[in-house]
């Protein structure tokens, strides 16, 4: 099941970190997968926020934001795959 990513209303994410875009961008219509890239051994995506700015965001940050809320200052995200 996919859920809306706060601050990124054109995107949805599931608990596994799969992201789909629901916006009509140029030739794309309907729902399409967003490709992950790697940066420092972490999955990142390039997505556009609600202000129209493209950002590189760690997938784990988007999972936390969507399912738990904002990350408290001075903390880091630690997760275990599987």
C-alpha positions in Angstrom: 0.0 0.0 0.0 1.4 3.4 -1.0 1.0 6.6 1.1 1.4 10.3 0.2 4.9 11.7 1.1 4.4 14.9 3.1 5.8 17.9 1.2 6.0 15.9 -2.0 2.3 15.7 -3.1 3.2 14.2 -6.5 4.8 11.2 -4.9 3.8 8.1 -2.9 5.9 5.6 -1.0 5.4 2.2 0.7 7.2 0.8 3.8 9.8 -0.9 1.6 10.9 2.4 0.1 9.3 1.9 -3.3 8.3 5.4 -4.7 5.8 6.2 -7.4 5.1 9.5 -9.1 1.4 10.3 -9.7 1.8 13.6 -11.5 1.4 14.2 -15.2 4.9 15.3 -16.2 5.2 15.9 -19.9 4.8 12.5 -21.7 4.2 10.6 -18.5 0.7 10.0 -17.3 -0.6 7.8 -14.5 1.5 6.2 -11.9 5.1 5.4 -12.6 8.1 4.1 -10.5 10.8 6.5 -9.4 14.3 5.1 -9.9 16.7 5.0 -7.0 20.4 6.0 -7.2 23.2 5.3 -4.8 25.1 8.0 -2.9 27.5 6.9 -0.1 26.0 3.4 -0.2 22.5 4.8 0.5 19.5 4.9 -1.9 18.6 8.4 -3.1 16.0 9.8 -5.4 15.6 13.1 -7.3 12.1 14.3 -6.7 10.3 17.7 -6.9 8.9 19.1 -3.7 5.6 21.1 -3.3 7.5 24.3 -4.0 8.6 23.1 -7.4 12.3 22.5 -6.4 14.1 19.3 -7.4 15.9 17.7 -4.5 18.1 14.7 -3.9 16.6 12.9 -0.9 17.6 9.7 0.9 14.9 7.1 0.5 15.1 6.2 4.2 14.4 9.8 5.1 11.2 9.8 3.0 10.1 6.5 4.7 10.6 8.0 8.2 8.9 11.2 7.2 5.9 9.4 5.8 5.4 6.8 8.5 6.8 8.4 11.7 7.1 12.1 11.0 10.0 14.6 11.0 13.4 13.3 12.2 14.3 15.0 15.6 17.3 17.3 15.4 20.6 15.8 16.3 19.5 12.2 15.5 20.2 9.9 12.7 18.1 7.2 10.9 19.2 3.7 11.7 17.3 0.8 10.1 17.8 -2.9 9.5 17.0 -4.3 6.1 14.7 -7.3 6.0 
